[in-house]
Each structure stands twice: as structure tokens, then as C-alpha cells.
Amino acid sequence: MTNHLETRFIHSTGVDKETGAVNVPIYLSSTYHQPNIDEFGPFDYSRSGNPTRQKLEETIAKLENGTRGFAFSSGMAAISSAFMLLSAGDHVLVSEDVYGGTYRFVTEVLNKFNIDYTFVNMTDLSEMASAIRENTKVIYIETPSNPVMNITDIEIAAKLAKANDCLTFVDNTFMTPLYQNPLDLGADIVLHSATKFLSGHSDIIAGLAVTKDEELGSRLAFIQNTFGSILGAQDSYSLLQGIKTLGARMKQSSASARIIADYLHSHPVVEEVYYPGFRFHPGNPIHERQARGAGAVLSLRLADKAAAKVFVDSLQIPVFAVSLGAVETILSYPATMSHAAMPQKQREQRGITDGLLRLSVGLEYTDDLLEDLEQALKKVHQTSPQAIFSK
């Protein structure tokens, strides 16, 4: 089989051996007949295993170069299940500008199990190293981070973790296996909100996890089966279909995102653009070393909430919604959407201001998006001319 990921995405499931069907069958069965009292087949109850879900899990494991894959009912189900590998008395390090749902789980759920945490600026490796304790068991990374696109050196962080007997978890939602493979860089578990780019059509909620080695895979399999937060057969099938088109979708969206990022950076109303593809982005050298593309997500900062409101109300093409990674361009307001669970003071310290907006670029014609952005920014200028300044 070819090493080109775009081809592997399309043919990763193969064909059905019994019928020759080019699509995986959907096994809508909760339970399975067993041969006899002393002999069980490969499936018994769909919480523990389903043939359609298994094909998805095998697929993501292959694409992330891991040993075992796991499909969960949401991205947060995957993340929280991975955290359940910890025990009382353990400590975790977490990217300070982590997704709001992860922040909420760490601060309001993990602490109930006597698991301590520290948020650190993971762009500063010395800060990360100094925050490690004797009981630190996991270093949790988002790179690029959501929503201000900070970059963490996965390889160095993983080496630091191993030197201190820690595991490294990496949320790879923004990059997908097309652009980044954290397990190849030393991470132990890679996580995805598969609702986003892997699915790509705003139609399912799903989460995926892949482990680097068999022993860790067995431990996570126990957690998955015990908690039971598994992905259903129908959604597993839909996700497999989405993965087949990931290469084409992601490449087109990323190409448009680059053009839009350049345009927004040059616009006088926009105070700052966060995009890892910029050469002047402080994390760009690291990102280019560990990833194969800049992705389709960027964030822009306007003067204040009033400017953001005019901008949102004026746009015609993007969907204004939570989530990202779909065929349609999605504009989000992190302060009240993805990071609503984070207190205002904490958000602002992380650069998530009231003027910050996140843009996930879809598959619309690029010029149409640029024209829409232009007219919206013109209205921002008309209502708030003081926002203009020299860059």
C-alpha cells in the first residue's frame, strides 16, 4: 500500500471480504449469538465491541501509526477516558490555553478524584520542566492550541515526560493524521474530536484515541468497556465515510485559510491574527518541523466585543456556531462558546479576549469568503473607526 496518506484515507477500510462491498457494513446489533456455553465468538455485546466500530478503530490506529484505536461517543469522552488512566494522588500538566471542555474536566472533575493539575505555558520548555513533580503522570498537550494557536514541541515534551516517568497525551484535532502524527514524535496517546475535520460534515459527535503501545492500549480498552462511552455503529460508519475525503477537504480548506490569514493580517481593522503558517509566528519553526501543514483554523482579534458583534452580525457565508472542521466555514466566539467554562480572568490571561474570534475555513470558493470578510470588516470600521491603527 502506498505511503501517501490521501490514498490511505480512501482505501483504509478495504472491501468487505464476504460480499466485496466497498463500504463497511453497518452492524446494528446490540448482542451476538454465541456458538455454545464453552465457546464465545469475537463479539458478544456492542459496548465491548462492534464490527463497524472495530473497523473504524483499526483505521484510525493505522493512520496515526499506533497499535490500538478507540472510538468514543464524543471528543470529551475520549479525553476524559484517557484521563481515567490516572489514579488518586497523581498530578497532570496541561497546556494553559487548552480547549474549554478539557479545562472544565480537569478543574471540576479530576480534582474530585484527588488528582491535581497545573496549567503551564508549554511553549516554554523550562516552565514545563520546572512544573513537573514527583507525582506527575501525564503531560497533556494541544498543538496548535485552541484558540490562540500556540505551538508545543511534541518531541521535546515527550522526551521530558519519559525522563520523568510520565505519559504524553496530544490532542491532534486541528492537524489530523494528514498533517501531524504525534505518536511518531514520542507521544503515548493521540486524541481527536472526530466531530471536526475527520468527520467534516457537522453531522455526528465522535471522539477517537490511539495508543502507542499494546500495554497502554489494553488499559484504555478496559476504561472504554467499563465506562461504556462508545460510538454507535451508524456514527462509526459515517465517520469512516468522512475520513475517506479528509485529504481533499483538508487541503482545500487549508489553502483557503492561508489566503484568508494573509488578508486578515494586512487589514487595519484586525489587531492580530493567530495562524501557525506565518513565518513570524513564534512557534512556526517548531510547527514546520513536526507538522506537514498549517491547517484550516485561525483566530483573529478585533478591538473589543462591540467590534466582534458587528463583524459576526455582518457576515453572510460563515455559520456562526460552536465546533469547527466542517465543509462549511464556521465562525466561533470563544469567550461564550468553546471557552465559556473558563473564568474571564483566566481567559484573558491566555489571550482569549472579548474581541477574539475563531475561524474554521470550509470549502466555499475562497474569493466569496474574502468578499464577505471585506464587507463585514468595512462595517466594523464604519461603526468603530478608532479600531484603525498602523501595524
N, C-alpha and C positions, 0 to 999 in steps of 0.2 A: 504493500500500500504506500502511496505517495506520502512524503513528509509535509506537503503543502496543506496547511490547516483548512483552507477553504474547501478543498476536495474531501478532506477527512470529515468535516462537518456534514457534508451531504451524504456520505456513504458510511457514516459511523455506526448505523444500526444494521447494516447489511440487509439481506432479504430473509423473509420467513422460510425456514428450511422445509416445512411441510407443504406449503402452498405456493411458494415463490412470490408472495405478496411483497411489494416494495415498501410498504408501510407496516410498522409493528402492529400486531393485533391488539385490540383493547380488551383486556380480560376483566369484565365487570362481574367478578365473583368475590364474595367475602370469605368463602370457605372452600375446601378442596377434598374430594373423596380420597381416602387412603386405602391402599391395597388390602391390608389386614391388620390385625391387632399388634403384630410384631414388626411391621414394615411400614414406614412413612415415606411418602414421596417428597420432592424438593419443596413443595408448597403445602401449607396446612391452613393458614389463616392470613388474610391480606394485610393485617397490621404488621406481621412478621415478614411478609414477602409477597409480592405480586409480580407476575411475569412482565407486565408492561412497565411497572416501576423499576424492576430489575434491569431491563434493557436501558432505561434512562440512566440509572446509577452506573452501569457499566460504561455507558457512553461518556459521561462527564469524567469518570475516572481516567479513561483513555485520553481524553482531550487535555486534562490537567496533568498527565503523566504521573498519576498516583496509583495506589494499589486498590483502594475501595472508595466507591462513591455512595452517597446517601441523599435521598430526595425527601424533603420535608414540606409541610403544609404552607410555609412562608419563609422568607429570609430570616426573620427574627426567630422562628422555630429552629432553623439551622444554627444560628448564632447562639441562642440560649442552650441548645442541646450540647454544643461544643463546650460551653462554659460549665456544663454539669459534669464534665470530667474532673473538675476541681473538688476539693474536699474542705471541710471546715478548718479554718486556720490558715488557709492558703492566701496568697496575695497576687494580684494581677497588675500589670502596667498596661495602660490603654492610651491610644492616640488622643490628645486633648481635644481635637476638633472632630471627634467621631460622630457618626450618624446619631440623631436624637433618640431613636428607638434603642440603640445599643447603650447610649448614655443612661437612659431610663432603667434598662435591665440591670446594668452594673450598679447604679446608685440606689435603686429601690427594691431589687430582688436579691442580688448576690449578697448584699450585706445582711439579709435575714438569715443566711446560712453561715454567718460568721466568716465570710470571705471578704478580705479587704482589697482596696483598689487605690491606685494612684494614676491620675491623668498627667501625661508628660508631653512635652513638645518633642516629637520623635524625629524632627528634622535636626535636632541637636543630640548627637550620639553620646556626648559626655553627660548631658542631662539624663538621658535614658539609663546610662550605666550607673550613675550615682543614685538613681531611684530604685535599683534592684536591691531586694532584701534577701535574707536567708530563706524566707518562706515564699518568695516569688516563684510562681509556677507557670505563668503564661505572660507572654508579651503579645498584645493584640494590636494589629496594625491595619489602618486604612491608607492605601496609597494608590492613586491620589485620594486625598481626604475629602470628605463631604461636609461643607460645600466649597471650601476655600482652596482646594487643590494643592495642599502641601504634600511634599514627596518624602517618603521614608526609604532609606537604603535597606531593602529587604535582606540582602546577603549579609551585610554587616550586622544588622539587628539579629538575624538568625544565629550568626556565629557568637554574638554576645549572649544570646539565650542559651545556647548549648554549653558555653563555658560556665554558665551558672545553673545548669540542670533545669532549664525552662523549656517549655514548648512555645512555638511561634505560630500564631493564627493570623491569617491575612484575608481581609475582605477584598475580593477581586471583582466586585460587581461592576465598577466603572470600566475596567480594562477588558474583562472577559478572557477566555483562553486564547482568543485571536491575538491579543496584544501583550499579554503578560502571563507567565507561569510561575507563581511564587514557590511551588514545591521544588522546581529546578534550582531555585536560589537559596534553598535551605529551610523553607517553612515546613511546618509539620501538618497543618490543616489549612486548606484554602476554602473560603466560604463565598457563596453567591446569593444575592437576592435575585433569583432567576425570573422573578416577575418582570425584571427590567430588560436588559439587552438580549439575554438568552432566549426569552420568550418573544419579546419585541412587538407585541400587538395589544398590549393593555387589556388582555382577556383572562389571564389567570394569575393567581397568587401562588408562588412557589419558592422554595429555598433549596440550595444544594451545598453539600460539603464533600470534600475529598481528602483522604488521609494519605500521608506519605508512606507509612509502613503498615504491615499487617497487624501488628500488636495493637497499635493505636486504633486501627480500623475495627478490630474486634471490640475494643472498649466503647467506641462510638456506636457500633451496631447494637450493643447491649442497651445503651442510653436510648437510641431510636426506638427499639422494640418496647422498652419499659415505659417511656413517656407516650409513645404512640402517636406522635405528631407527624404522621406520614402523608405523602402526597398521593391523592387518589389516582386511579388508573386513567380516567378521562383526561385529567390535567397533565399526567405524565406523558400521554400521547401528544397533547397539544404542545407541550414543551419540546418534545423531540422534533416536532414539525418546525418549531421556531428555530431550533439550533441549526437545522439544515440551511436556513437562509441567513445565518448570522454573519458570515463573511461578507456577503454582498451588502447587507443592511449596514453593518458597522463601518465598512469602508466608505460608503457614500455619505453616511451621516458625519463621519469624522472629517471627510474632505470639506463638507459644507461648514462644519464647526470651525475649521481653520480659517476659512474666508470670513466668517462672521466674527470670530475673535479679533482678527486684524482690523476689521471695520469698526468694531466697538472700541477697540483700543485707541483708534485715531479720532474718535468722536469727542468733541469738547464737553458734552453733557455727562459723559460716562467718566466717573472719577477713577475707577480701576477695573481691570479685567483679570480674572484668575483663570489661567489656562496653562497646562504643563507643556504645551508645544512651543511657547515663546522661548526664544533663546535667552532672554533676560530673566525668565523665571528662575528664582534661586535654586530650585530643585531640578531644573532641566537636564543638567549633565548626568545626574543620577537616574532620572527617568529614562533618558535615552539609552543608558547602559542596560537597564533592567526591563524595559518595555519596547515594543515594536511599533508603537503609535501613540498619539496624544489623546485619542478617544473623542467622543462626541458631546461631552459635558463641559460647560464653562460657567463661570459666575461673573456677574457684573455688579458694581456698586454705584448707585446713584447717590445724590446728596442726602436724602432723608426719606422717611416713609411717604411724605406727600408726593415727592417725585416718583417714587416707586408705584404709588397708586395711580397716578396719571398714566404712567407707562403701561401698567397692566390693563387699565381700562381702555387704552387706545389701540392696543394690538388686536388684530383681526384673525391671524392664522394660528398662532400657538394656542394650545389648550392650556388654560390656567388651572393647574391641578397638582396634587402630590404625585410622586413617582417620577420615573424617567425611563429612557432607553427604549422608547416605542417608535413606530413608524411615523407617528405624528409628533411634531415638536411640542415639548411640554415646558412651560414656564412655571417655576415654583417660587414661593416666598418663604425661605427657610425659617424666619422668625416665628411664623404662625403655622408652618406646615411641618417640614422634616425635623425641625429642631424646637418645636413648641414645648417639648418636655424639658428643655434646658432653661434654667432661670435666666432672665435677661442679663444680669451681670456676667454670668458665665458665658453666654452667647457673645456679648460684646468683647470680652477678653479674648475670644477665639476669632474675632474678626467678622462675626455674624451680626452685622449691624442692621438697623431698620431700613437701610437703603439697599441691602443686598438681595439680589435675585439670582436664581439658578436656572440656566437654560440647557435643556437636553435637546439637541438638534435632531430632527427627524429626517424624513425622506422627501420633503417638499422641494420644489425647484428652488435652488439657492437664491436666485435673483428675487423671487417672490418674497422670501423671508427677509432679504435685505431691504426691499422696498417697504415692507411692513414695519421693520425696525426703524427705518428712517422717519416715517411719518409719525410714529409713536414718540421718538426722541425729539422731533420737532415740536410736538405738543408739550413735552416736558419743558423744553426751553421757553416756549411761549408763556407757560404758567409759572415758571421759576427761573427767570433769566440769570439770577445770581448763581445758579449752578454752573454757569460757564466760567472756565478758568483756563489758563495756559498750562499745557502739560510740559 
